[in-house]
Amino acid sequence: MEPITPMFFHWSPENTWVVMARIAAGRQQEALTNLQALYERFNPGFPFEYHFVDEEYSKQYASEQRVASLSRYFAGFAILISCLGLFGLAAFTGEIRKKEIGVRKVLGASVFNVVLLLTKDFTRLVMVSILMGLPIAYFLVSQWLDRFEFKIGLHWWFFVGAGFLVLVISWLTTSSQAFVAASAHPHECLRNE
């Protein structure tokens, strides 16, 4: 990739192969007709070819737009699958620790304390995964952005915000199942003892 350098335009009518013209919005067809008549007067026998600059720029970034669109869909699927996995793990953990929850409730633990106890383990796991994933994400995004001459800066709060969003999603996913486990009556949890 080459950096953008200053340009110097020199008008030389005998060597004019490409002409750029600014066309007023809404008058494209009229301008193209006039340009074609002018072209055919000075260049008879050669076909009149034209391109719009905005379309050319759009073609250059079509692959990035496609990647952005696919990334949104795959990120949504990944979040959904992760939430389903966390939900299942929280349900399994609530079922495994059913007797412990019953004993804690008999000894006076509130529903909030039990929910906090059950979500604490998941919070640690999510925090470890965030701490492992953030440097990798920073490296990959910075490598991708280095392909562009003009780019945005990577700020720390982009990654902290994404990590916080992941934590909130995991809390919502696990706390709902933890609340169900914590709301069970102690006699249902301990009736087999």
Secondary structure, 3 states (H helix, E strand, C coil): CCCCCCCCCCCCHHHCCCCCCCCCCCCHHHHHHHHHHHHHHHCCCCCCCCCCHHHHHHHHCHHHHHHHHHHHHHHHHHHHHHHHHHHHHHHHHHHHCHHHHHHHHHCCCCHHHHHHHHHHHHHHHHHHHHHHHHHHHHHHHHHHHCCCCCCCCCCHHHHHHHHHHHHHHHHHHHHHHHHHHHCCCHHHHHCCC
